[in-house]
């Protein structure tokens, strides 16, 4: 995980200058890679950074999503990207942002689901989410060449309109 985040430039990837430098550094590492797995990792990181730079910002219409709208920005891309731990998950993030219409709605996950509401830390976490106008989570599935993935999105409400922000992605077990 540390390798991926080091390659990605940590939390400051939103700055184009750093992304450009990271791409150049990663391209050099890809050329020097000795195994196919290393090369695949570096090429995925490069592709992810290129995609991050091209994010249009603002809401994107995605008919297959329950709300019909998804926030498509550098920040939303890098938030999801920085949460992933494996090369397959990174490739799935790239795949999702390339074709978000491929998702299939599974269910609504209520705010606080799976949390211990007697734990003050969990209660505070839920309060922070409510402060960001999160009303619930939606759970989706989508297929890639590496398998089926589960994607969770935060559903937020702004000016009485719902939109979703990709939040969590894992390979389906």
N, C-alpha and C positions, 0 to 999 in steps of 0.2 A: 504494500500500500504506500509506503513512504517513497518508493521509487516512482510510482505513478504521480504522486503529488509533487515530488521534486521536479519531474519532467514537465509537469503542468505549470510550474512556477508558483505553487502554493496558492494562497487565497487572492493574490494580486493579479490574476490572469485577466481581469477585466480591462487592463490597460494595454492598448494596442502595441505600444513600444515593447512591453515585456513579452507579449504574445509573439511578436515578430522575432525577438531575440531567442525565445524558447524554440520556435520553429526552426530557426537556423541551427541552433545547437543540437536539436533532436535530429535534424537531417544529417549532420555530421556523424552522430552516434549511429544512425541507421546504416550509413555507408560502412562503418567499422564493425557492425554487429557480426558476431561469429555464428549465431544460430538463427534458424528461421523464426523461433519464438520471440527472440529479442527484436529482430527486424519487424515482425508483426506488431509488437508493442509500440515501437517507435513510429511506425507508419500510422497506427491508430491515433497516437497522440498528435501527430502532425495534422491528420484529417480533422480531428476534433478542434484543434486551434483554428484551422482555416474556417470551419463551420461557425465557430464562435464569433469570428470577425464578421461573418456575413449575416448574422442574425439581424432581421429587419427592425426589431423593437416593436412594441405595441401588440395589439391583439390580432390573432390569426384565426380565421374561420376553419374549424375542423369538425365536419358534420358527424363523424363517428364518436365524438366526445359528447357526453351527456349535456353539458352546458352549451356546446357548439362553439366555444371560444377558448383559445389557449394563449397565454402570455408567451410570446416568442422573442426573447431578448438575450443579449450576451449573459446577463446575470442569471436568468432562469436556466440557460444552457449550462453555464459553469457551476451553478449550484448542484444540479443533478450530476454532472460530470465528476465533481469533486467528492461526491458521496460514494462513488463506485470503487470497488476493491480489486476486481480482476480484469484481465484483458477482454474476456467475453462480455462483461458488463459494460466496459468502455465502448466496445464495438456496438452493443445494443443501444447505448445512448446515441451514438452517431446515427445508427439505423433509424431510431425513433424520430430524431429531429429532421432527418432527411425525408421520412414519409410518416408523419403523425397520423394520417388517415387510416393506417393499417391496424389501429387499436380496436379492441372489442370490449365494450363495457361489460363488467362482471357484477359489481354491486356498489352500494354506497357504504362507506365506513364512517359511522358517526364520530364526531369529535369526542375524544376521550375513550374510544374503544380500546380495550386492552390495558388501560391505565388503572392504577390503584388510587381511587379517589380519596383514600384516607392518608395517602402520602402527600405531604405539603409540596414536595418537589414536583410531583405530577400535576397537582392542582395549579401551581404557579405556571407550569409549562402550558397547560390548557388556557389559562388566563392570557398568556402572551399571544397564543394563537388567535384567541378571540379579539385581542387588540389589533391584530393584523387583518381583521375581518374574515378570518377563516370560519366557514360555516360547517364544513364536513370534508371528507376525503372521498374521492371516487377511485375505484379499483378497476384496472383494465388489464387485458392480456394482449400480447402481440408476438408474432413468430419472426425469428431471424434464422439465418443459416446455422446458428449455434444452438437453437432450441426455442422454447417458449419462455417469455419473460412476463413478470407481473410488474405493472407500473401503477404507482399511487400518485394522484394529483391532489393538491390543495384546492378546494373550491372557495373562492373569495367573492365577496359581494361589494361592488362599488357603484354608487348611484343607482341602486336597485337592479343592477345587472350582474349576473354571475359570469365568472371566467375561471379558468383552471391554470394552475402552475405545476409543472412536473416536479415531483418531490422525492420519489423513492423508486428504485428499480432493482429487482432481484430475479435470478433465474427461478422458474417454477420448479418445485420439487415433486 
